[in-house]
């Protein structure tokens, strides 16, 4: 009797450790699938963009009502940018990586020209000269410059690849001067935050190349010295540093935005006040729809909402690094790592400033903050990552086996399926 009662069905889970091993095995199986990266990029991008549109509507409604008479005006502008950006992302996901290798050069040239134009005809706001107004449109040239540097720098180093290895010494000319030109142009516009993001992209390229630590140390030293000079020559930046060290001592002055952001984050508790229920957006928190949208998000969706955003950016960064690790092409490895450094690094800087662990730099939260000039290059870069993800081992075969997507099926139902409908007719 004891022998029969002690018997367990085959495959039964014995205790929590066996259950954990089973779950880890399932996770490894999932991560081993060829399209995991592809779907991670699509899913995280879609969720962040959707969440961003909801938060822009909520955070900007009061300010938009006061300035334009409609609470939806800024949300409509952001929705139009997304309506343009999503097709751009789709088109980029269908382009070969050779296109991106070529595109970096004209994009760099156009970015430098536009940054020079900003110095002469640009508008100065909030202590920085970043924007060019073209009728109803507002263009910030430093945003596409990030994508231009990532593509141009990746192609420069990839062209010097030999037998899968890149000699880091060859990157000094012209990558370092090119990066310096962009950084100087942005610094002349008094935009320290974007300068830091450009340096993140540059350092990510160095890291993938395998540059020695002493070179990192030298470049970081120069960057820190330049940042100190920029802070010293601008009184408002000195005030920001003081406010960062003790914002509550300057709660009605330089530390006002930081204090109001912390109040918003603290008011949200675990699960927030509810979507649309922010108190700080009622003209208490400056720029709650852009630089400090993470504070409004924390107030309305609570700690759980902010952790979801952090997790989505973490998964997006993991997917980009997974592309860089699984694809052998040097350009794809370098460009993917640079884009991850740009998007995730900028997100860390933005969220760190909101919660008070980093100084306020005035850069937006990617995909979430208001601003079409930032959204369009970001979506284009994510589309490029999707194109790169198709180069992973087995990805193209898995996509082909999946069959036509929803768009192709919809066209076929309308009799416009082209190759798909003709192929079915032949079968």
N, C-alpha and C positions, 0 to 999 in steps of 0.2 A: 504493500500500500504506500509506504513512504517513498519508494522509488517512483511510483506513478504520480504521487502528489507533488514531488519536488521537480518533476519535469516541467519545463516552460516551452511555450511555442517557439519554433525556430525564428530567429530575427527579433525576439522580444528585447526591449530596452531594459537594461539592468542598472537602475540608479541614475542619479543626475549626471555623473561623469560620462556614462555611456551615451546619455541624451546629448550632452555637450559635444562629444566626439561625432555623433551623427549629424548634428547641426553644422559643425565645422566642415565635415565632409561635403554636405550639401552646398555650403558657401564656396568651398574650393571648386566644386563642380560648376557652380554658377559663374565664378570668376574665370574659369577656364574656357568658357564659351567664346567663340570668335567675335560675337556682336555685343558683348557686355559693355565694352567701352563706348561703342556707338550709341547704345540706348541710354547709358549713363549721361552722356553729353546732352542728348536730346531732352531727357527727363529733367535734369537739373536746370538746364537753360529755360525750359518751358515753365517750370514751377517758379523760378526766380522772376522771370518776366511777368507772369501772371500776378504774383504777389506784389511786384513792384507797381504794376498798374493800379491795383487795389489801394496800395498805400499812397500813391501819388494822388489819387482821387480824394482819399480821406485827409491827407496832410495838407493839401493845397487848397481845399475848398473854401476855407474862410478867407485866406489871403487873396485868392482869385476873385471871390465875391467882392471884396473891398476895392480891388484895383480894376476889375473889368466888368463888374456887375453880374457875372455868371460864375457859380461855383464849379462849373465843369470846364472852363476855358483851358486851364493848364493840363487837365486830364485829357482833353481832346487833342491838344498838341502832342502829348506823350503817346497817345494812342495812334496818331498819324505817323509818328516816328517808328513805332513798333510795326505798324502796317507796312511801312517801307522796309524796315530792318529784317523782318521775318522772311520775305522773299529774297532779300539779299543773302541772308544766311543759307536759304535753300539753294540758291544759285552757286554760292561758294562751296557748298557741300558736294556739288556735282562737278566741280572743276578739277582738273588734274594738278598735281603738286608742281608741275613745271610752270603753270600759270603764276603761281604765287612766287616762285623764284624770280620770274621776270617782273612781277608787279611791284616788288619792293623798291626798285630803282626810281620809276616815275613817282611813286608815292613819297619817297624821301625828298625828291626835288620839289614837288608841289608843297610838301609840308614846310620846307625851309623858306620857299617863296611866301607862303601864307604867314609864317611866323614873322618874317620881315615886314610884311604889310601890316600886321597887328601893331608893330611899334610905331607906325606912322598914322594909320587910320583906325586903329582899334579903340575900343571903349574901355575905360578904366573903371572898375567897380571892385569894392571890397579890398582895396589895396593892391589889386593885380590887374594887369592889362592883358586880357585873354581873348576878348570877343570882338568879332567883326559883324556889324549889322548890315544885312543886305535886304532892304525892304522889311517884310515881316519875319525874315529868317535871321537866326542868330547862329553864327558859326564860331566854333572854338578850334583853331587849327592844331593846338597841341594834342588833341585827342587822336586824330588820324596819324599824327607823328609817332605815336606809340606803336601802332601797327606797322608803319613804315620802317621804323628801327628794327622791330622784330624780324620782318621779312628780309630786309636788306642785310642786316648783320648775319642772319642765318645763312643766306646764300653766299656771302663773302667767305665765311669760314668753311662752308661745305665745298666750295670750289677749290679750296686748298687741302681738301681731304686726300690722304694717301693711304691706300690699303685699309680703309676703315678708321684711320687715326688722323687727328687734326693737330698740326703743329701750332701750339698756342703763340709762339713768337711771331708767326705770320699775321696775327690779328692786329698788331699794333698799327699797321698802316694798311688800309685807311679806316678801319673800324673805330679806333679810338678817336681820331680827329673828327670823324662824322658824328659820333655820339657827342663829342664836346661841342660841335657847332649847334646841334639841337639843344643841348643843355644850356648853352650860353644864350641862345635866342629866347628860350623859355624863362631863364633867369632875368634877362633884360626886361621881360614883361612882369617881373616880380611874382612869379608863380613857383613857389618853392615846392609845393606838393607834387606837381607834375614832374618837376626836375627829379624828385626822389623816385618816382615811378620809372622814369627813363633810366635811372641808375640801376634799378632792380632788373630791368630787361637786360642791360649791359652785363651786369654781374651774373645773371642766369646763363648768358651765352658763354661767359668765361668759365663757369662751373662745368658746363657740359663739355667744353673744349678740354678741360683738365688743366687749367692754368695753375701754377704753383701758389702756395699760400702767401708767399712774400709779395707776389703781384697783387693779390687781393688786398693785402695789408696796405700797400702803397696807394692803390686806387681808393680804398676806403678812407685813408688818411687825407687824400686830396678832397674827397667828397665832403668829409666832415669839416675841413678847413673852409671850403666854399660855403657850406651851410652856415657856419659861424659868421662868416663875413656878411652873408645875406641877412642874417638875423641882426647883426650889429648896425648895419646901415639903414635899417627900416625900424623906426620906433614902435610901430604897431606890432611887429614881430617880437620885439623885446617884451612888450606888454603881454603878448600871448604866452611867452615862456614863463613869465611871472605868474600869469593866471593858471597855467598848467601845473606849476609847482604848488600853488595854493589858491584854487579858484574861489573858494568861499571868502577869502580876504578881499577879493575884488568882485563880489557878487553883483554889484550894480555898475561895474565898469568893464574891464577887459575880460573878466571871468564870467560875465553874464550868460553867454551862450552855453558854456560848459556847465554852469550850475543848473540852468533850465533843462539841459539835456539829461543831467543826472537825476533831477526831480522827475522827469518823464519816465526814465528807466525804473526808478524806484517805485513810482506810483502803480506800475503795471502788475507787480506781484508775480505770482506763479502763472496765471492764465490771462492776465490783462483786464482792462476795463471793457473790452468789446470793440469790434471793428467799427470805426467811426466815432468812438466815444472819447477821443483824446481831449484833455483840457488844455494841454500846452499849445495846441495848434491855434488856439484863440488868441493869436498875436502875442503869446508869451515866448515861444521858442523861435528865434530867427532861423530862416532857411530850413524849416522842418521838412519841406518837400524835396530837398536836395542833399546838402551836406549832412544834415542831422535827421534824415528819414529813419535811420535805425533807432533813434530815440523814440520817435512816434510809434514805430513798430513795436518796440518794447513796452510802451505804455498801453497800447491797444491789444496786443497779443501776448504780453507777459514774457516771462523767462522762457516758457516753452516755445513761443514763437521765435524768439531770438536764437535759441538753440537749433531750431529747424533751419534757419537761415545759415548759421555757422556750419551745420552739417551739409547743407546743399553746396556751399562753397568748398567744403572739404572734399566731397565726392567729385565735384567738378575738377578740382586740382588733382585728385587721384586719377581721374580718367585721362587728363592731359599728360600726366607723368607716365601713365600706363602706355599711352601711344608712343611717347619718347623712348620707353624701354623696350617695346615689342617690335618696333619698326626699325630696320637696319639702315635706311637711307639717312645720311648725315644731315641733310637739310631739314627733313621732317623732325628728327630728334631735336635739333637746335631750335627750330621755329616753335614746336610744341612746348618745349621748356620755357621759351621766352614769353609765350602767351600765358602760360600758367603763372609765371612770376608777375606779369602785368596784372591780370585779372584778380588772382587770389591775393597778391601782395597789396594791391590797391584796396581790396576789401578789408584786409587786416588793418591797414592804416586808418581807413575810415571808421571801422568799428572800434578800434583802439582809442581814437580821438573821442568818440561819443561816450565811452565808458570811463574815460579819464586816465588811461594808462599811456597815451601818446599825446603829443601836442596837436592842436587843431591845425590842419593844413589846407582845408577847403577843397578836398577832392571828393567826388561822389562815390556812392556805393554802386558798383557795376550791376547793371540790369535792373536795379531797384530804384535808384534816385531819379529825379526829374532831370531831363536834358537829352535832347536828340543828338547833339554833337558827340556825346559820350556813348549813347546807346548804339548808334549805327556801326561804328568801328568794332565795338565789342561783339555784336551779333555777326559781323563779317568774320571776325577772328574765330568765333565758335563754329561757324560754318566751315571754315578752313580745317579746324580740328576734326569735324565730322568727315571731311574728305580724307584726312590723314588716317582716321580710324579704319577706313576701308582698306588701307594697306596692311593691316594686321594679318597675320597668318590665318587663312581660312575665312576671312571676313567677306571677300567678294563672292566666294562660292555660297556662303550662307545667305547673303543678300539675294543672289540669283535664285536659290532654292526657295526663298520666302515667297516669290511670285510678285506680281504687280502691287503697288501700294494703293492706298485709298484714292489718291488723285487719279492714278491711271485707271482704276476700276470705274470711277465716276465718269471719266471721259469715254470709256468703252460703253457704258450704259447709254451715253448720249450719241453713240455712233462715231465718236471722235477718238477712239482709242488707238488709232494708228497701228503701230507694230503689234501691240497686244491683241487687238481685235482681229487683225489679219492672221496672226499666229494661231489664234483659236479657230478661225475659219478653216485654216489649212488642216488643223488636227481633226 
